[in-house]
Each structure stands twice: as C-alpha cells, then as structure tokens.
Amino acid sequence: MASKQDMIYIYEAPVRICHWVSALSITVLAVTGYLIGSPLPSVPGEASEHFVMGYIRFAHFTAGYLLAASMTLRIYWAFVGNRVSRQLFVVPVWRASFWKGLWTEVRWYLFLEKEPLVHLGHNPLASLAMFLMFVLGALFMIVTGFALYGEGTGEGSWAHSAFTTWVIPLFGQSQDVHTWHHLGMWYVLVFVMIHVYMAIREDIMGRSHLVSSMLNGWRYYKDDSA
C-alpha cells in the first residue's frame, strides 16, 4: 500500500491568528474568571505588598480585550477572506443536504457510520457547533463581560456607556449578569473540550488533518491506494 496526500490551502493567516488568540484568551479568562468567582485564601500582611487579585483581574481584563479584538478581526475577515472564512458565521440550515450531512456526522462520531465525505472546511456538525457554542458563546461573554467591567470603571467610561447601561437592566440586576457570565464560561468550556476531542479524533481516524491545518493553513487529505 502506498500513501498519497492531497494538500489544499484553506485557512488564511488572519483566521489562524484569531483562532490561537481566542484559544489563549479563553484559557486565561477561564482560569482567572474562576479565581475571581472563588478567590484564593487571603495572605497575611499588607494588601499593597501582594496585589494577587489585582494581577488576576488585570489578566482577566486583558484577555477579554484580546478576545474582543480577535472576534472583531474574525468578523471582518469573514467579509474579505475566502469562502472557508465565512463558514464560522453562515450555517446553511435552509439546505436539506446540510441536515442529512449533519445526521451522518453525528453517527460517524458515535462510531455508527463509516466516514462521510471529506469537507473542504467545516463539516455540517462542526459548523453548527462552532456557531451556536463558540460564536454566540463568545459574543455573549464579551457583552456581559464588558457590562460588568463598565460597572467597575463607572459612569462616563466607554464600557459603561456602551454595555452597562442596557445589559444590566436587561438581565435585571448586576448579580444576575454575574451568574449568567459564570454559566457562560462553562458553556464555552464544554465547547472547547468537544472541539479538541473532535479535532484530534479526526486527525487519528479521519482522512484529513485538522490540527496541523490550523498551524500552517494547509489541509492534508489522506488517500490510501494500492
């Protein structure tokens, strides 16, 4: 048996940069956000000599800005990039073939189906999961996060004017926003775990390499022939 691989360049540099910036930001946000919600035990001595929670909050806010900037660039690139760059935001739910492909992918990941056709970018299941869990999840976390951030910076700040003034009344009160923001973190983290599993599984069992394609932009398609 000889192995032949076809290569197609699908993920442009801005898409890959946004992917890894988002991955890093989400990691920092999850860790620091958990610590903000469940603070570390207090340490003895003058608070000004430690400033532990201050550094944690600073890292959280910085990562939040990075995630927002990454999402902004990613949305922009969906308009100017190639066809694959738009798949994250446009899920063709109006097509019968999409739902047929979605069911086939579900059965494939449950080990009930032979591998379906190889897709140029995201398969139907990945497209739906990326939009519902990552895109909507990240936007929800950005909006509620800046609303809470603006509450701290106070009236007159850009975050307070742009987010706090309407987000907190929409949810009822500040504590409600805190609760939903915390739940949103777990929503995004569940997506991250599923996403990592599916990408590694596809590399091992599928005919295309996903992990390396987000490093160099090239998707490798395995084709074993005699």
Helices and strands as residue ranges (DSSP letters): E 2-9, H 13-37, G 47-49, H 52-80, G 83-86, H 96-109, H 124-129, I 130-135, H 136-153, H 158-159, I 160-164, H 165-171, H 174-205, H 213-216, E 218-225
